[in-house]
Amino acid sequence: MTKNEGTIDRVLRVIVGLVLLSLVFIGPQTMWGLIGIVPLATGVIGICPLYSILGISTCPMKS
């Protein structure tokens, strides 16, 4: 699979993922914070399956 996330998209996904995961330990302490694993994983890997299905890419084109 080819990467389909740009740098800004990846950074934002990692930040959102970490914030959501922190909800498991801090704040309401619910298991809903585990949903943060999804944006964290896609941000680290650089591939979003939903982007692939929809044909979206925020990754800059290589010449």
VMD Tcl script that builds the backbone (N, CA, C; Angstrom):
set m [mol new atoms 189]
animate dup $m
set s [atomselect $m all]
$s set {name element resname resid chain x y z} {
  {N N MET 1 A 0.840 -1.177 0.000}
  {CA C MET 1 A 0.000 0.000 0.000}
  {C C MET 1 A 0.885 1.241 0.000}
  {N N THR 2 A 0.440 2.255 -0.677}
  {CA C THR 2 A 1.204 3.504 -0.726}
  {C C THR 2 A 0.698 4.454 0.352}
  {N N LYS 3 A 1.598 5.283 0.822}
  {CA C LYS 3 A 1.236 6.257 1.845}
  {C C LYS 3 A 0.270 7.272 1.228}
  {N N ASN 4 A -0.764 7.623 1.984}
  {CA C ASN 4 A -1.743 8.580 1.486}
  {C C ASN 4 A -2.026 9.697 2.486}
  {N N GLU 5 A -1.114 9.897 3.423}
  {CA C GLU 5 A -1.248 10.972 4.405}
  {C C GLU 5 A -0.047 11.898 4.330}
  {N N GLY 6 A -0.325 13.187 4.323}
  {CA C GLY 6 A 0.746 14.172 4.339}
  {C C GLY 6 A 1.274 14.384 5.750}
  {N N THR 7 A 2.307 15.191 5.871}
  {CA C THR 7 A 2.965 15.417 7.162}
  {C C THR 7 A 2.029 16.050 8.182}
  {N N ILE 8 A 1.314 17.086 7.784}
  {CA C ILE 8 A 0.415 17.768 8.721}
  {C C ILE 8 A -0.694 16.821 9.167}
  {N N ASP 9 A -1.238 16.074 8.236}
  {CA C ASP 9 A -2.288 15.099 8.547}
  {C C ASP 9 A -1.793 14.060 9.548}
  {N N ARG 10 A -0.587 13.578 9.350}
  {CA C ARG 10 A -0.021 12.562 10.243}
  {C C ARG 10 A 0.212 13.125 11.644}
  {N N VAL 11 A 0.764 14.331 11.724}
  {CA C VAL 11 A 1.031 14.957 13.027}
  {C C VAL 11 A -0.273 15.169 13.790}
  {N N LEU 12 A -1.296 15.663 13.104}
  {CA C LEU 12 A -2.589 15.889 13.757}
  {C C LEU 12 A -3.203 14.583 14.242}
  {N N ARG 13 A -3.078 13.527 13.459}
  {CA C ARG 13 A -3.617 12.228 13.863}
  {C C ARG 13 A -2.909 11.692 15.103}
  {N N VAL 14 A -1.608 11.847 15.164}
  {CA C VAL 14 A -0.856 11.375 16.330}
  {C C VAL 14 A -1.262 12.172 17.570}
  {N N ILE 15 A -1.394 13.477 17.439}
  {CA C ILE 15 A -1.789 14.313 18.576}
  {C C ILE 15 A -3.186 13.942 19.061}
  {N N VAL 16 A -4.135 13.818 18.128}
  {CA C VAL 16 A -5.510 13.456 18.499}
  {C C VAL 16 A -5.535 12.071 19.142}
  {N N GLY 17 A -4.778 11.150 18.589}
  {CA C GLY 17 A -4.718 9.805 19.156}
  {C C GLY 17 A -4.191 9.799 20.575}
  {N N LEU 18 A -3.130 10.559 20.819}
  {CA C LEU 18 A -2.568 10.626 22.166}
  {C C LEU 18 A -3.526 11.295 23.154}
  {N N VAL 19 A -4.220 12.324 22.698}
  {CA C VAL 19 A -5.192 12.998 23.571}
  {C C VAL 19 A -6.328 12.037 23.927}
  {N N LEU 20 A -6.840 11.319 22.926}
  {CA C LEU 20 A -7.916 10.375 23.202}
  {C C LEU 20 A -7.451 9.243 24.118}
  {N N LEU 21 A -6.243 8.749 23.906}
  {CA C LEU 21 A -5.715 7.694 24.777}
  {C C LEU 21 A -5.514 8.189 26.210}
  {N N SER 22 A -5.208 9.454 26.357}
  {CA C SER 22 A -5.019 9.994 27.710}
  {C C SER 22 A -6.324 9.985 28.499}
  {N N LEU 23 A -7.463 9.956 27.805}
  {CA C LEU 23 A -8.752 9.923 28.501}
  {C C LEU 23 A -8.960 8.612 29.255}
  {N N VAL 24 A -8.215 7.596 28.907}
  {CA C VAL 24 A -8.307 6.327 29.633}
  {C C VAL 24 A -7.702 6.483 31.027}
  {N N PHE 25 A -6.678 7.319 31.144}
  {CA C PHE 25 A -5.959 7.467 32.408}
  {C C PHE 25 A -6.320 8.733 33.164}
  {N N ILE 26 A -6.659 9.804 32.442}
  {CA C ILE 26 A -6.939 11.105 33.038}
  {C C ILE 26 A -8.347 11.525 32.622}
  {N N GLY 27 A -8.999 12.300 33.436}
  {CA C GLY 27 A -10.325 12.802 33.075}
  {C C GLY 27 A -11.410 11.801 33.415}
  {N N PRO 28 A -12.316 11.533 32.461}
  {CA C PRO 28 A -13.440 10.648 32.770}
  {C C PRO 28 A -13.044 9.181 32.976}
  {N N GLN 29 A -11.856 8.798 32.575}
  {CA C GLN 29 A -11.313 7.441 32.738}
  {C C GLN 29 A -12.263 6.366 32.218}
  {N N THR 30 A -12.718 6.557 30.984}
  {CA C THR 30 A -13.563 5.555 30.350}
  {C C THR 30 A -12.771 4.830 29.272}
  {N N MET 31 A -13.252 3.679 28.898}
  {CA C MET 31 A -12.582 2.886 27.873}
  {C C MET 31 A -12.798 3.465 26.471}
  {N N TRP 32 A -13.661 4.455 26.324}
  {CA C TRP 32 A -13.876 5.099 25.026}
  {C C TRP 32 A -12.603 5.761 24.520}
  {N N GLY 33 A -11.697 6.064 25.401}
  {CA C GLY 33 A -10.428 6.661 25.006}
  {C C GLY 33 A -9.577 5.740 24.154}
  {N N LEU 34 A -9.854 4.440 24.218}
  {CA C LEU 34 A -9.097 3.479 23.401}
  {C C LEU 34 A -9.328 3.687 21.909}
  {N N ILE 35 A -10.358 4.436 21.572}
  {CA C ILE 35 A -10.601 4.755 20.158}
  {C C ILE 35 A -9.431 5.557 19.601}
  {N N GLY 36 A -8.640 6.162 20.465}
  {CA C GLY 36 A -7.460 6.914 20.056}
  {C C GLY 36 A -6.389 6.061 19.408}
  {N N ILE 37 A -6.490 4.750 19.558}
  {CA C ILE 37 A -5.520 3.852 18.922}
  {C C ILE 37 A -5.607 3.967 17.398}
  {N N VAL 38 A -6.809 4.168 16.881}
  {CA C VAL 38 A -7.000 4.227 15.424}
  {C C VAL 38 A -6.260 5.415 14.806}
  {N N PRO 39 A -6.526 6.672 15.239}
  {CA C PRO 39 A -5.777 7.768 14.624}
  {C C PRO 39 A -4.281 7.712 14.921}
  {N N LEU 40 A -3.916 7.200 16.085}
  {CA C LEU 40 A -2.494 7.084 16.417}
  {C C LEU 40 A -1.807 6.097 15.475}
  {N N ALA 41 A -2.412 4.960 15.252}
  {CA C ALA 41 A -1.816 3.950 14.365}
  {C C ALA 41 A -1.736 4.439 12.922}
  {N N THR 42 A -2.823 5.041 12.424}
  {CA C THR 42 A -2.800 5.515 11.040}
  {C C THR 42 A -1.823 6.671 10.870}
  {N N GLY 43 A -1.658 7.494 11.903}
  {CA C GLY 43 A -0.696 8.583 11.829}
  {C C GLY 43 A 0.737 8.094 11.820}
  {N N VAL 44 A 1.023 7.070 12.601}
  {CA C VAL 44 A 2.382 6.528 12.660}
  {C C VAL 44 A 2.717 5.782 11.372}
  {N N ILE 45 A 1.771 4.994 10.877}
  {CA C ILE 45 A 1.999 4.198 9.669}
  {C C ILE 45 A 1.975 5.066 8.410}
  {N N GLY 46 A 1.081 6.065 8.374}
  {CA C GLY 46 A 0.986 6.944 7.211}
  {C C GLY 46 A -0.004 6.469 6.166}
  {N N ILE 47 A -0.778 5.444 6.506}
  {CA C ILE 47 A -1.765 4.913 5.566}
  {C C ILE 47 A -3.129 4.913 6.247}
  {N N CYS 48 A -4.105 5.514 5.595}
  {CA C CYS 48 A -5.469 5.526 6.105}
  {C C CYS 48 A -6.333 4.674 5.172}
  {N N PRO 49 A -6.889 3.568 5.675}
  {CA C PRO 49 A -7.721 2.717 4.826}
  {C C PRO 49 A -8.941 3.446 4.265}
  {N N LEU 50 A -9.534 4.335 5.038}
  {CA C LEU 50 A -10.694 5.081 4.561}
  {C C LEU 50 A -10.313 6.001 3.408}
  {N N TYR 51 A -9.143 6.640 3.498}
  {CA C TYR 51 A -8.658 7.470 2.397}
  {C C TYR 51 A -8.487 6.623 1.135}
  {N N SER 52 A -8.002 5.401 1.285}
  {CA C SER 52 A -7.811 4.518 0.136}
  {C C SER 52 A -9.141 4.183 -0.526}
  {N N ILE 53 A -10.144 3.902 0.285}
  {CA C ILE 53 A -11.471 3.565 -0.243}
  {C C ILE 53 A -12.077 4.759 -0.972}
  {N N LEU 54 A -11.924 5.954 -0.397}
  {CA C LEU 54 A -12.519 7.159 -0.991}
  {C C LEU 54 A -11.651 7.795 -2.069}
  {N N GLY 55 A -10.428 7.309 -2.237}
  {CA C GLY 55 A -9.532 7.857 -3.254}
  {C C GLY 55 A -8.935 9.197 -2.882}
  {N N ILE 56 A -8.804 9.462 -1.590}
  {CA C ILE 56 A -8.259 10.726 -1.098}
  {C C ILE 56 A -6.784 10.535 -0.754}
  {N N SER 57 A -5.988 11.562 -0.982}
  {CA C SER 57 A -4.593 11.535 -0.583}
  {C C SER 57 A -4.149 12.935 -0.202}
  {N N THR 58 A -3.609 13.075 1.011}
  {CA C THR 58 A -3.068 14.363 1.435}
  {C C THR 58 A -1.557 14.377 1.316}
  {N N CYS 59 A -1.001 13.283 0.830}
  {CA C CYS 59 A 0.439 13.160 0.627}
  {C C CYS 59 A 0.827 13.946 -0.619}
  {N N PRO 60 A 1.869 14.768 -0.528}
  {CA C PRO 60 A 2.273 15.534 -1.714}
  {C C PRO 60 A 2.740 14.601 -2.838}
  {N N MET 61 A 2.471 15.017 -4.048}
  {CA C MET 61 A 2.865 14.217 -5.220}
  {C C MET 61 A 4.373 14.242 -5.384}
  {N N LYS 62 A 4.930 13.104 -5.778}
  {CA C LYS 62 A 6.356 13.041 -6.052}
  {C C LYS 62 A 6.572 13.187 -7.545}
  {N N SER 63 A 7.566 14.028 -7.930}
  {CA C SER 63 A 7.778 14.252 -9.353}
  {C C SER 63 A 8.759 13.276 -9.937}
}
mol reanalyze $m
mol bondsrecalc $m
mol representation Tube
mol addrep $m
